[in-house]
């Protein structure tokens, strides 16, 4: 997904970061861990700081979503 975003029209409008919620450092992300506790499927994709996708997503749909979010 990171490569898809880097090679897309939204590359200059995005920051990508991978957080392994199954690692020891996961305690640094309590809000994200709560989503897992609520039953959200990994991976959880955030756009503008809010959870927008849970589980496997179509990369093109994510690009389109980011394009729309950037227009707001």
Residue pairs with C-beta under 8 A, 6 or more apart in sequence:
1 16
1 59
1 62
2 16
2 18
4 59
4 62
4 63
5 11
5 14
5 16
5 59
5 62
5 63
5 66
6 16
8 63
9 63
9 67
10 63
10 66
10 67
10 70
13 66
13 70
14 66
19 25
19 26
19 29
19 32
20 26
21 29
21 32
21 33
21 36
21 42
26 32
26 33
27 33
32 44
35 44
35 51
35 54
36 42
36 44
40 51
40 54
41 54
41 55
42 54
42 55
43 54
43 55
43 56
44 51
44 53
44 54
45 51
45 52
45 53
45 54
45 57
45 62
46 52
47 53
47 65
47 66
47 69
48 69
52 65
53 62
53 65
